[in-house]
Amino acid sequence: MAGSLKNIGLTSLDDLFKTDEQRQADAQERVQIVPADQVFPYARQPYSIDRPTQDLAQLMDSIERVGIAEPLIVRPRDGGGYEIIAGHRRDYCAKTIGLETRPVIVREYSDEDADILVVDYNIHRDDLLPSEKARAYKLRLDAMKRKAGRPTKNSAQVGQNFEGRVSVEILSEQVQESRMQIQRYIRLNNLIPSLLERVDSGTLKFVPAAESISYLSEKEQIYLAMVMERDEVSPSMDQAKRLKQLSAEGKLAENIIDLIMREEKPLERKVTLRNDKLERFFPKSYTPKQMEDVILKLLEGWQRKRQQEQAR
């Protein structure tokens, strides 16, 4: 009898005095296996889930071989099922492969906390496009502003302690970007889709797009996009500033956009010196800055010599 008593599982005092809500929270933190059709993407998810990248290919290969190793973080969904907070790309890969279930951890989050966490789980990825950062920063900043002064039970987890500082300053520290850069990214949300795609592809430069083109009206942007496509041109910094100024003055007619974009741009003079060609002239201990200083001094000497020869 005594031996059999050893195998009886006894409830701890802590467990005895837990509330029903605490017991439910404990159960939710455990990994659950749920049908795939009960898991839905987060409605305001700011990142591209299916954009082909090396990282995504590796993730799909891993899931095809061993399944989903890390559970998805989800929250209960109003319409039934669960909404993904972390794991959108794992869900996409599993769906592509045809897996019928998902391992999940269910947590309760407010809309503000969910917005912040959805951004945070992927914001430090190296392969993010400008448009993805633009949506992510705006989503997170809007959520932080709504949360300001309203701490919740999850506030410690998402760093809700503004101490009188503006939200963009807090965000700047958390994502390691300057306030100006964050504001530039957020301005990109004012671009029409075709121009935002050009920023992603690099055919429209980031700074002119954010600081100037994003201030044009939708109609002006549509015509500018047409001119860029037709003439295979892109506004320089100076052209973008003039377009913004004329738009603010109400003077940016279509013919003015045409005139500005047809201007001849000065040829960019750019020289790139490869390391393998430079290394044979310098000691291995030299830093790139030291190498640059030596090159500039030599060029200054060469210029003085030329000037002396021309003065003879």
Rosetta blueprint (number, residue, H / E / L):
1 M L
2 A H
3 G H
4 S H
5 L H
6 K L
7 N L
8 I L
9 G L
10 L L
11 T L
12 S L
13 L H
14 D H
15 D H
16 L H
17 F L
18 K L
19 T L
20 D H
21 E H
22 Q H
23 R H
24 Q H
25 A H
26 D H
27 A H
28 Q H
29 E H
30 R L
31 V L
32 Q E
33 I E
34 V E
35 P E
36 A H
37 D H
38 Q H
39 V E
40 F E
41 P L
42 Y L
43 A L
44 R L
45 Q L
46 P L
47 Y L
48 S L
49 I L
50 D L
51 R L
52 P L
53 T L
54 Q H
55 D H
56 L H
57 A H
58 Q H
59 L H
60 M H
61 D H
62 S H
63 I H
64 E H
65 R H
66 V H
67 G L
68 I L
69 A L
70 E L
71 P L
72 L E
73 I E
74 V E
75 R E
76 P E
77 R L
78 D L
79 G L
80 G L
81 G L
82 Y E
83 E E
84 I E
85 I E
86 A E
87 G L
88 H H
89 R H
90 R H
91 D H
92 Y H
93 C H
94 A H
95 K H
96 T H
97 I H
98 G L
99 L L
100 E L
101 T E
102 R E
103 P E
104 V E
105 I E
106 V E
107 R L
108 E L
109 Y L
110 S L
111 D H
112 E H
113 D H
114 A H
115 D H
116 I H
117 L H
118 V H
119 V H
120 D H
121 Y L
122 N L
123 I L
124 H L
125 R L
126 D L
127 D L
128 L L
129 L L
130 P H
131 S H
132 E H
133 K H
134 A H
135 R H
136 A H
137 Y H
138 K H
139 L H
140 R H
141 L H
142 D H
143 A H
144 M H
145 K H
146 R H
147 K H
148 A L
149 G L
150 R L
151 P L
152 T L
153 K L
154 N L
155 S H
156 A H
157 Q H
158 V H
159 G L
160 Q L
161 N L
162 F L
163 E L
164 G L
165 R L
166 V L
167 S H
168 V H
169 E H
170 I H
171 L H
172 S H
173 E H
174 Q H
175 V H
176 Q L
177 E L
178 S L
179 R H
180 M H
181 Q H
182 I H
183 Q H
184 R H
185 Y H
186 I H
187 R H
188 L H
189 N H
190 N H
191 L L
192 I L
193 P H
194 S H
195 L H
196 L H
197 E H
198 R H
199 V H
200 D H
201 S H
202 G L
203 T L
204 L L
205 K L
206 F H
207 V H
208 P H
209 A H
210 A H
211 E H
212 S L
213 I H
214 S H
215 Y H
216 L L
217 S L
218 E H
219 K H
220 E H
221 Q H
222 I H
223 Y H
224 L H
225 A H
226 M H
227 V H
228 M H
229 E H
230 R H
231 D H
232 E L
233 V L
234 S L
235 P L
236 S L
237 M H
238 D H
239 Q H
240 A H
241 K H
242 R H
243 L H
244 K H
245 Q H
246 L H
247 S H
248 A H
249 E L
250 G L
251 K L
252 L L
253 A L
254 E H
255 N H
256 I H
257 I H
258 D H
259 L H
260 I H
261 M H
262 R L
263 E L
264 E L
265 K L
266 P L
267 L L
268 E L
269 R L
270 K L
271 V L
272 T L
273 L L
274 R L
275 N H
276 D H
277 K H
278 L H
279 E H
280 R H
281 F H
282 F L
283 P L
284 K L
285 S L
286 Y L
287 T L
288 P H
289 K H
290 Q H
291 M H
292 E H
293 D H
294 V H
295 I H
296 L H
297 K H
298 L H
299 L H
300 E H
301 G H
302 W H
303 Q H
304 R H
305 K H
306 R H
307 Q H
308 Q H
309 E H
310 Q H
311 A H
312 R L
